[in-house]
Amino acid sequence: MMNSDKYIDVIESKVIPDKKTAFPDSGGILHFQHDLAPCFRLKERKTIFKKHKLNVLDGPGNSPDLKPIEKL
């Protein structure tokens, strides 16, 4: 299960270095989509995303559109 400390660690240790490698001139844009999980709503997460220019697409918590198997 993802908690807030683990989530922040993944962003800082994996996502940000990978973004710097993929877009060395800072020209790339990364988009994240979040639901309403508590680890995604942290103030610290918002600060880190703003500092590193990572965009967030906030989504609904239990949207049926996010469960494609139910469409079948």
C-alpha positions as CSV (number, residue, x, y, z in Angstrom):
1,M,0.0,0.0,0.0
2,M,1.3,3.4,-0.9
3,N,1.7,5.9,2.0
4,S,2.8,9.5,1.8
5,D,6.4,8.9,2.7
6,K,6.8,6.2,0.1
7,Y,5.0,8.3,-2.5
8,I,7.3,11.3,-1.9
9,D,10.3,9.0,-2.0
10,V,9.3,7.6,-5.4
11,I,8.8,11.0,-6.8
12,E,12.2,12.3,-5.5
13,S,14.3,9.2,-6.2
14,K,12.8,8.0,-9.5
15,V,10.5,10.5,-11.3
16,I,12.6,13.7,-11.0
17,P,15.9,12.1,-12.0
18,D,14.2,10.3,-14.9
19,K,12.7,13.6,-16.0
20,K,16.1,15.3,-15.9
21,T,17.6,12.5,-18.0
22,A,14.8,12.4,-20.6
23,F,14.5,16.2,-20.8
24,P,17.9,17.7,-20.0
25,D,16.9,21.2,-21.3
26,S,13.8,21.2,-19.0
27,G,11.6,21.3,-22.0
28,G,9.5,18.2,-21.3
29,I,6.2,18.1,-19.5
30,L,5.1,15.2,-17.2
31,H,1.5,14.8,-16.3
32,F,0.3,12.8,-13.3
33,Q,-3.3,11.8,-12.7
34,H,-4.4,11.3,-9.1
35,D,-7.5,10.1,-7.4
36,L,-8.5,11.1,-3.9
37,A,-6.1,8.9,-2.1
38,P,-4.7,10.6,1.0
39,C,-1.0,10.3,-0.1
40,F,-1.8,12.4,-3.2
41,R,-3.3,15.3,-1.2
42,L,-0.3,16.2,0.8
43,K,0.9,19.8,0.9
44,E,4.5,18.5,0.6
45,R,3.5,16.8,-2.7
46,K,2.1,20.0,-4.1
47,T,5.3,21.9,-3.1
48,I,7.6,19.3,-4.8
49,F,5.5,19.2,-7.9
50,K,5.5,22.9,-8.2
51,K,9.2,23.2,-7.6
52,H,10.0,20.6,-10.3
53,K,7.2,21.8,-12.7
54,L,5.3,18.5,-12.7
55,N,1.6,18.9,-13.7
56,V,-1.2,17.1,-11.9
57,L,-4.5,16.0,-13.5
58,D,-6.7,15.5,-10.4
59,G,-9.4,12.9,-11.0
60,P,-12.5,11.7,-9.1
61,G,-12.0,9.1,-6.4
62,N,-14.2,6.3,-7.8
63,S,-14.9,7.3,-11.3
64,P,-16.4,4.5,-13.4
65,D,-14.4,5.8,-16.3
66,L,-11.2,4.7,-14.5
67,K,-12.4,1.1,-14.3
68,P,-12.4,-0.2,-17.9
69,I,-13.2,-3.8,-17.0
70,E,-16.6,-2.7,-15.8
71,K,-17.4,-1.5,-19.4
72,L,-17.1,-5.1,-20.6
